[in-house]
């Protein structure tokens, strides 16, 4: 696949991710659209293939990060609470309370 095609594919992937991650949030959708377009336009004149490859990787990494770590939590006035919209792609980890200066995994397991 040509570099031009791969750049366009990355561009499309970022916009597809934006639409999924920020669904029903007009402000975030617009801000993300502007930022994606700004970054691609800023690097429009890059000709070095190695640098272009790195930018493509960065784009795909950004899309993956958005899918895994950004969570929408709109307010629901009926329940008076924020409701998170988690998907299978979201990266979840166990949360441990902070227990002081020495808070290693081993110490948390023993408490």
ZIQUI-V673894 format. One record per backbone hydrogen bond with DSSP energy under -0.5 kcal/mol. CO is the residue of the C=O (numbers start at 0). NH is the residue of the N-H. Records with the same first field share a line. If there is no record, write none. Layout:
CO: NH ; NH
This chain:
1: 5
2: 6
3: 7
4: 8
5: 9
6: 10
7: 11
8: 12
9: 13
10: 14
11: 15
12: 16
13: 17
14: 18
15: 19
16: 20
17: 21
19: 22
21: 24
24: 28
25: 29
26: 30
27: 31
28: 32
29: 33
30: 34
31: 35
32: 36
33: 37
34: 38
35: 39
36: 40
37: 41
38: 42
40: 43
42: 45
47: 51
48: 52
49: 53
50: 54
51: 55
52: 56
53: 57
54: 58
55: 59
56: 60
57: 61
58: 62
59: 63
60: 64
61: 65
62: 66
63: 67
64: 68
65: 69
67: 90
68: 70
71: 84
73: 82
74: 76
75: 78 ; 79 ; 80
80: 75
81: 83
82: 73
83: 85
86: 89
89: 91
100: 102
103: 107
104: 108
105: 109
106: 110
107: 110
